[in-house]
Amino acid sequence: MKEHAQGETRKVVTPSRKPVAFSIAGFDPSSGAGVTADIKVFAAHDLYGMACITALTVQSTLGVRRVEPVAAETIRETLACLREDVLPAGVKIGMLATAEAVSEVTRFLSEAGIDPQRVVLDPVIRSSSGKELLNPEGVDRLRLELLPHVGWVTPNIDELAVLTGIGTSDKEVIPMAAARLQVLANAGANPKLHVLVTGGHLHRPDDFLLTPDGKSLWLKGERVETQSTHGTGCAFSSALLCSLIEGRVAEEAAAEAKAYVTAALQAAYPVGRGKGPMHHLFVRRSG
Amino acid sequence: MKEHAQGETRKVVTPSRKPVAFSIAGFDPSSGAGVTADIKVFAAHDLYGMACITALTVQSTLGVRRVEPVAAETIRETLACLREDVLPAGVKIGMLATAEAVSEVTRFLSEAGIDPQRVVLDPVIRSSSGKELLNPEGVDRLRLELLPHVGWVTPNIDELAVLTGIGTSDKEVIPMAAARLQVLANAGANPKLHVLVTGGHLHRPDDFLLTPDGKSLWLKGERVETQSTHGTGCAFSSALLCSLIEGRVAEEAAAEAKAYVTAALQAAYPVGRGKGPMHHLFVRRSG
């Protein structure tokens, strides 16, 4: 990069602003998941990412060792501070850790006036290594308080079961459980909820989309043979948000997010001794 | 990205591993500085970034509002957890916030067996908006405990003055103050310290390099007319680490890091109402 001329003052023409996306999620030191991964996903879609950390985790590719929630007051201050500075084009919500964090994020969404159709909730409840990432009171508030404020929710089959009380080890039951989740949101006065159930844990990783007007669709998935599966759920929900910000309709946005994750899995290179990260930045759409 | 074939299991050839760089620094929600910015700088140089957060900050492009240090125990656990998983090719150290954090990082460096010539210390003491980012006891420990374990230190002129007691508003005094910092490190038994004084606050933003064998060099800088100067010091030290990991000799590494920052400033687009971020990912060297 030495060809850049040095020694002279140079005026730079300012390009147009890029949309800013917020990630409200946990911090993963290995950067396969959480806010740092989300910021990479946003960058891959040519969006600028800002973030509010809800919890520090001690983890590596070998699993989550400990979770340290951030104080609700700090979450509140962080979101207020960012909101005074920029208006986000959309918000992705990941791990929240505590009931208090769920309430802070709910308050933020209702006060900030962000279009719910640009809010994607990944209802993280448990890590793939089995660690609790949202306590039971938090799950209740997520369902009762937060769900009414989001346009999209992206549970995996385990999270869908916890949220609806309907076990979904059988693929045939997923549509019914997704509809049940919509009913729960409707009771909270949100008639506009998209439910997108991620099937990464299914034998064949198909996703199921249910739109607010009752259309449903299976998105056929491709199993990628790789160890680098850490944070696929995080990346999927963030990529979905990016596609929504770009103005895609529901089915297109879901398909694009799925294609992004598949490609990032295929592009992954080994990192660490356990489940490594995907290659979030395998592509960037612009300079 | 819809051209990716779906529906079939596909074997992926695993590319070779990329080097992993660690950032030990603060968290900036606006992502112009701190660990999320560092991870973007690493990615721009085709390195994979992992991070240990030393302090949460509440800040935006308008300045630092509050600093919340992370417990020393969490820092220790995080670094131990990462170290069991991967061997970093290099470490960048930024904001440390507390004396306890300085000691934890010192312990990590001495136990992990990382080549000091692949450790870059950006001795962050105060934010450009005037907030204290390392307490006085921390500054003492940084000088006495940490400095002997690093191969590179990148103070700006204010930090150089605090570390050496030699005021450096006069450009002519910088070489003497840099030499004084080497003497202090030598007393701590580190005869291999490179001092790279960043001149971003000078009328003409030249940097000064002093190598362990006493060679010195002014790197001529270019003033870029932009509001997007948030986190330039963070990005410079991280880019320097990247060039060192790539095997550059001292003068080349310093020049490359300076060229990276200049180009990232030139490529910046407006974000927020204050001092926005550089465009860290204006280039990526590979997929």
Interface residues (C-beta under 8 A of the other chain):
Chain A: M1 K2 H4 A5 Q6 G7 E8 T9 R10 K11 V12 T14 P15 S16 R17 K18 V20 F27 P29 S30 S31 V35 T36 I39 K40 A43 Y48 G49 M50 A51 C52 I53 L56 V58 Q59 S60 T61 L62 R65 R66 E68 V70 A71 T74 E77 T78 C81 L82 E84 D85 V86 K220 G221 E222 R223 V224 E225 T226 A255 E256 K258 A259 Y260 T262 A263 L265 Q266 A267 A268 Y269 P270 V271 G272 R273 G274 P277 H279 L281 F282 V283 R284 G287
Chain B: M1 K2 H4 A5 Q6 G7 E8 T9 R10 K11 V12 T14 P15 S16 R17 K18 V20 F27 P29 S30 S31 V35 T36 I39 K40 A43 Y48 G49 M50 A51 C52 I53 L56 V58 Q59 S60 T61 L62 R65 R66 E68 V70 A71 T74 E77 T78 C81 L82 E84 D85 V86 K220 G221 E222 R223 V224 E225 T226 A255 E256 K258 A259 Y260 T262 A263 L265 Q266 A267 A268 Y269 P270 V271 G272 R273 G274 P277 H279 L281 F282 V283 R284 G287
